Amino acid sequence: PGAPRHYCNDVCQRADFSTHKEQCPHWLVKDIGHQHDELQMMMAQGSSSVCEVADKESKLAAQHKLVGELLRKTLKPDNFQAAEQHLKQALELYHKLSALKKQGGLGADTGIEVDNCIVTLLSLGHLYRNWDKLGDAVQAYQETRDSLCDNIDAHGSTPNRQETLALILSHQGETYNKQYEREPGLTKEKCLLARAHGEEAVKINRALNLQADELSLDLATQPQHPLNQANRQDRTAAVLLVLMHTYIHLEMFSEARRAAKECMALSISRYGDESETVSACHCSMSALCGRQALAIRKKMRQLQSTSRYSLGSRVLVEGLQRKLEYNGLKGAVVTSDVAGDSRICVRLDQGSKELRLKLENVRPLIATLEQRQEQYGQLRNLSDEAIASCKENLRIQVHVAGVKHVNTGFAYLNLGLVYSDTYKPAETREGVAMLTKAVQIMRRFFDDDDDPRLLEYSPYLKKAQAALVRFEEPGVLSALPCWWEPTSRQEDETEMASVFAALHRATGSSSRNLSSEAMEQGLRMHGLFNFTASSSDPVDVKAFVAIACNTLQKMKMDANGDSAPAPAVPGARAGDGT
């Protein structure tokens, strides 16, 4: 079915033709046609035994499976339909042979034909995932898992079957992750399923690792054996990497970091510290830092002057009489309005479960100054860690792939992006240099300026260049790098005026002034962590803005060091109120 496009016409007449022919879809499809004709002839004549026909069908199924796999691995969408047809043909034949085995028509049933069905189903799941038919992929993986579990129940567990089960679970989890990423509006349910599958896959791999250590078999000549030590390291690292991304989606960053570090250690042990696999681990660590930083920024942006139950507000569950296990858990409000039955929807941090709760069963959580200072410290540490990971990735890619390889271009791109996210002049300048290099390398591979990949990456460079130009304006710096974008004195004044208005509303005072205590607490919570009022006198909006902006100016000077220009207001000092 579906003869594939032939990609190797120019090399099909090589000296190693006989070897090449065994892996060429063009010739394999021709061979399938010949075998199919022979099978039809055998069945029409009726002179062949059941075993002879089954043997021919088994070879034909193997050929269909091989062609389907070869076409899938081209990653060309034009080949996917033909790949699907071949894999389904193979599956149909394997199911037929398995049924004959169970009936006793082909000797004792050892489960081998079912194993062949499972491997083919697994390939079909991979095909659907490559094809972005994620729902079909999940279904194929589930059928694969069910068949394998039935086979284990009927014929016993083996290391190979256990390894296949872990592989299925991991691929299923990875597909759930993709569904969550690509289908907007999904709840965390897919991520929770991915977590369950991933953790079970890790558990199976750890059991196999323990078995391999206990047996200490010499399997150097059998690299694909499920108990081969090198194979064990590869499999475990791959499963941990998938699980790490699941933990990131669930904002379980501590668990994600542990999984990433274990994956890194296994990869370095297997390949050394300069390999594509280790490079991928550094990329994943950088992505983890970025996602964790986004989550922290989201929490820090939540203004304390908003409604007690506004979207994203942090709350504590308490006073439940029936489901006592939820009391004491923290979460975030996921509906901005109180429902008609006086309940709000809260997504718990633990497990991401959503609950509809009465207002009397939730208490607002107000971040303390210490918590906000700690969060900002985490942001800076994450930025440093992301830069270090991206530098290692770039170093490895230059060593392994070369300075002009497309993978090196992506490494320059990632490093440029994390530099730009620091909001500091020197790092932004480095970011522009890295992004310029990335675009130069990619232009060698994507000649057309309208290529979607170039159109996607070029704006990053333009944004970084615009940020660098902004630093040339007087007084434009970030008072809190890695959190606040660079601002000018005028922008600071506008922002501080709005902060004053929010604080004034929160106090409910009829006076136009704000107490020094309210000003001190409000500015500290806003990010001016070390601010201390120099007087106990109340302040109006003009004095508040002047004091706050002078403090911000000093913070900019301290945070940016030699990169900081002279103060925008000569002689300004933090605490000068007028």
Stockholm file with secondary structure:
# STOCKHOLM 1.0

chainA/1-578         PGAPRHYCNDVCQRADFSTHKEQCPHWLVKDIGHQHDELQMMMAQGSSSVCEVADKESKLAAQHKLVGELLRKTLKPDNFQAAEQHLKQALELYHKLSALKKQGGLGADTGIEVDNCIVTLLSLGHLYRNWDKLGDAVQAYQETRDSLCDNIDAHGSTPNRQETLALILSHQGETYNKQYEREPGLTKEKCLLARAHGEEAVKINRALNLQADELSLDLATQPQHPLNQANRQDRTAAVLLVLMHTYIHLEMFSEARRAAKECMALSISRYGDESETVSACHCSMSALCGRQALAIRKKMRQLQSTSRYSLGSRVLVEGLQRKLEYNGLKGAVVTSDVAGDSRICVRLDQGSKELRLKLENVRPLIATLEQRQEQYGQLRNLSDEAIASCKENLRIQVHVAGVKHVNTGFAYLNLGLVYSDTYKPAETREGVAMLTKAVQIMRRFFDDDDDPRLLEYSPYLKKAQAALVRFEEPGVLSALPCWWEPTSRQEDETEMASVFAALHRATGSSSRNLSSEAMEQGLRMHGLFNFTASSSDPVDVKAFVAIACNTLQKMKMDANGDSAPAPAVPGARAGDGT
#=GR chainA/1-578 SS CCCCCCSCGGGTTSTTHHHHHTTCHHHHHHHHHHHHHHHHHHHHHCCSCHHHHHHHHHHHHHHHHHHHHHHHHTTCHHHHHHHHHHHHHHHHHHHHHHHHHHTTTTSCCCSHHHHHHHHHHHHHHHHHHHTTCHHHHHHHHHHHHHHHHHHHHHHCCCHHHHHHHHHHHHHHHHHHHHHHHHSTTCCTHHHHHHHHHHHHHHHHHHHHHHHHHHHCCCCTTCTTSTTCHHHHHHHHHHHHHHHHHHHHHTTCHHHHHHHHHHHHHHHHHHHCSSSHHHHHHHHHHHHHHHHHHHHHHHHHHCCTTSCTTCTTCEEEECCCSSCGGGTTCEEEECCSSCCTTSEEEEEETTTTCEEEEEGGGEEECCCCHHHHHHHHHHHHHHHHHHHHHHHHHHHHHHHHTCTTSHHHHHHHHHHHHHHHTTCCHHHHHHHHHHHHHHHHHHHHHCCCTTCHHHHHHHHHHHHHHHHHHHTTSTTCBCSSTTTSCCBCHHHHHHHHHHHHHHHHHHHTCSSSSBCHHHHHHHHHHHTCTTCCCSCSSCBCHHHHHHHHHHHHHHHHHHHHGGGCCSCSSTTCCTTCCC
#=GC SS_cons         CCCCCCSCGGGTTSTTHHHHHTTCHHHHHHHHHHHHHHHHHHHHHCCSCHHHHHHHHHHHHHHHHHHHHHHHHTTCHHHHHHHHHHHHHHHHHHHHHHHHHHTTTTSCCCSHHHHHHHHHHHHHHHHHHHTTCHHHHHHHHHHHHHHHHHHHHHHCCCHHHHHHHHHHHHHHHHHHHHHHHHSTTCCTHHHHHHHHHHHHHHHHHHHHHHHHHHHCCCCTTCTTSTTCHHHHHHHHHHHHHHHHHHHHHTTCHHHHHHHHHHHHHHHHHHHCSSSHHHHHHHHHHHHHHHHHHHHHHHHHHCCTTSCTTCTTCEEEECCCSSCGGGTTCEEEECCSSCCTTSEEEEEETTTTCEEEEEGGGEEECCCCHHHHHHHHHHHHHHHHHHHHHHHHHHHHHHHHTCTTSHHHHHHHHHHHHHHHTTCCHHHHHHHHHHHHHHHHHHHHHCCCTTCHHHHHHHHHHHHHHHHHHHTTSTTCBCSSTTTSCCBCHHHHHHHHHHHHHHHHHHHTCSSSSBCHHHHHHHHHHHTCTTCCCSCSSCBCHHHHHHHHHHHHHHHHHHHHGGGCCSCSSTTCCTTCCC
//
